[in-house]
């Protein structure tokens, strides 16, 4: 039976499968959840937007051609329903940056800066998401050949991760 609880459960199961590395299965469940949500909730619903964001990321990891389209649709819905300064918008922007960084560096840089700006306004400076946004921005700046700025952004990310997570943390170690 199709209902919103089934769709939510499918989405949650897809999240678990994604984390376990079962990407193809996760993608199928995201798509199934999205189909139910669109049918029952319509296209302009926050749950639909969240599923589009997760599906877009999953599709990108699998090299699917519709990944950017899915992610852009999720972002547009979030902007419309929650406003441009929402942390959900920042998440969608952050997810999209790596997807488009090689094809459209100026757009990716703009998105990375916008995500970081939103997060810095709404989160503590010590929040790991702020560090991740600095990290994301650093990679875009490398693609843009803005190496001094990329170094500054990467050092910011590393300093924040070290402060919050400690030097022994895997994320911090990978930044070294």
matplotlib code that plots the C-alpha trace (Angstrom):
import matplotlib.pyplot as plt

x = [0.0, 1.3, 1.3, 3.6, 4.9, 5.9, 7.7, 9.5, 10.5, 11.8, 13.8, 15.3, 16.2, 17.9, 19.9, 21.1, 21.9, 23.8, 25.9, 26.6, 27.8, 24.8, 24.4, 22.3, 19.8, 19.7, 19.0, 16.1, 14.5, 15.0, 13.3, 10.4, 10.0, 10.0, 7.3, 5.1, 5.8, 5.0, 1.8, 0.6, 2.2, 2.6, 5.8, 6.3, 6.7, 9.7, 9.8, 9.9, 12.7, 14.7, 14.3, 15.4, 18.5, 19.4, 18.6, 20.6, 23.6, 23.2, 22.7, 25.9, 27.9, 26.5, 27.3, 23.7, 22.9, 19.9, 21.8, 22.1, 18.5, 17.3, 19.5, 18.5, 14.8, 15.2, 17.1, 14.4, 11.7, 13.6, 14.3, 10.6, 9.3, 12.0, 13.6, 17.2, 18.7, 17.6, 20.1, 18.3, 19.2, 22.8, 22.8, 21.5, 24.0, 26.9, 25.7, 25.6, 29.1, 31.1, 28.6, 29.2, 32.7, 34.5, 31.9, 31.0, 33.5, 32.0, 28.6, 30.2, 32.2, 29.0, 27.1, 30.0, 30.2, 26.5, 26.3, 29.2, 27.5, 24.2, 25.9, 28.1, 25.0, 23.1, 25.6, 28.3, 31.8, 32.8, 30.1, 31.6, 29.3, 31.0, 34.3, 33.0, 31.8, 35.3, 36.6, 34.1, 35.0, 38.7, 38.2, 36.3, 39.0, 41.6, 39.5, 39.3, 43.2, 42.7, 45.4, 46.1, 42.4, 42.1, 44.9, 43.2, 39.9, 41.5, 43.4, 40.2, 38.5, 41.4, 41.6, 37.9, 37.9, 40.9, 39.3, 36.0, 37.0, 40.5, 43.7, 43.1, 39.8, 39.7, 38.3, 41.1, 43.7, 42.5, 42.8, 46.5]
y = [0.0, 3.5, 5.9, 8.6, 6.3, 3.7, 6.4, 7.7, 4.2, 3.6, 6.8, 5.9, 2.4, 3.9, 6.1, 3.0, 1.1, 4.1, 4.2, 0.5, 0.9, -0.7, 2.2, 0.6, -0.7, 2.7, 4.5, 2.2, 2.8, 6.6, 6.5, 4.4, 6.7, 9.7, 8.2, 7.7, 11.1, 12.9, 10.9, 11.6, 14.9, 16.7, 18.1, 21.1, 19.4, 19.4, 15.6, 15.4, 18.0, 16.0, 12.8, 14.6, 15.9, 12.4, 10.8, 13.4, 12.7, 8.9, 9.2, 11.3, 8.7, 6.1, 8.4, 8.8, 11.5, 12.8, 13.6, 17.3, 17.7, 15.9, 18.0, 21.3, 20.4, 19.6, 22.9, 24.9, 23.4, 24.1, 27.7, 28.2, 26.6, 27.5, 30.6, 31.2, 31.3, 27.9, 25.3, 22.8, 25.1, 25.2, 21.4, 21.1, 23.6, 21.7, 18.5, 20.0, 21.6, 18.5, 17.4, 20.5, 21.7, 20.3, 21.3, 24.8, 26.2, 29.7, 28.2, 25.7, 28.5, 30.6, 27.7, 26.8, 30.4, 30.7, 27.4, 28.6, 32.0, 30.5, 28.1, 30.7, 32.8, 30.0, 27.5, 27.9, 28.5, 25.2, 23.2, 20.4, 21.4, 24.8, 23.1, 20.9, 23.9, 25.4, 22.1, 22.1, 25.6, 24.8, 22.1, 24.5, 27.1, 24.6, 23.9, 27.7, 27.9, 30.2, 28.4, 30.9, 31.2, 27.4, 27.0, 29.5, 27.7, 24.3, 25.5, 26.9, 23.5, 21.7, 24.1, 23.7, 20.0, 19.7, 21.9, 20.0, 16.5, 16.2, 15.4, 11.7, 11.8, 10.2, 13.4, 15.5, 12.9, 12.9, 16.7, 16.4]
z = [0.0, -0.9, 2.0, 3.3, 6.1, 3.5, 1.5, 4.7, 5.6, 2.0, 2.2, 5.6, 4.4, 1.3, 3.7, 5.6, 2.4, 1.1, 4.2, 3.9, 0.3, -1.4, -3.7, -6.5, -4.0, -2.2, -5.5, -6.3, -2.9, -3.2, -6.6, -5.2, -2.2, -4.6, -6.7, -3.8, -2.3, -5.6, -6.0, -2.5, -1.6, -4.9, -6.3, -4.0, -0.7, 1.6, 1.9, -1.9, -1.9, 0.7, -1.3, -4.5, -2.7, -1.5, -4.8, -6.7, -4.5, -4.9, -8.7, -8.9, -7.1, -9.6, -12.6, -13.5, -16.1, -14.1, -10.9, -11.4, -12.6, -9.5, -7.2, -8.9, -8.5, -4.8, -4.3, -6.1, -4.0, -0.8, -1.8, -2.5, 0.6, 3.2, 1.8, 0.6, 4.1, 5.2, 6.3, 4.1, 1.1, 2.3, 2.4, -1.1, -2.3, -0.6, -2.2, -5.6, -5.5, -6.3, -8.9, -11.0, -10.0, -13.0, -15.6, -14.3, -11.9, -11.5, -10.6, -8.2, -6.5, -6.1, -4.6, -2.3, -1.0, -0.6, 1.4, 3.6, 4.1, 5.2, 7.6, 9.2, 9.9, 11.5, 12.9, 15.5, 14.0, 15.5, 13.7, 11.5, 8.6, 8.5, 8.3, 5.5, 3.6, 3.8, 2.5, -0.3, -1.2, -1.2, -3.9, -6.1, -5.7, -6.8, -10.0, -10.5, -10.1, -7.2, -5.2, -2.5, -1.6, -1.8, 0.7, 3.1, 2.9, 3.4, 6.4, 7.8, 7.4, 9.0, 11.9, 12.6, 12.3, 14.5, 17.2, 17.2, 16.4, 17.6, 15.7, 15.8, 14.0, 10.5, 8.9, 10.4, 9.4, 5.8, 5.7, 6.6]

ax = plt.figure().add_subplot(projection="3d")
ax.plot(x, y, z, "-o")
ax.set_aspect("equal")
plt.show()
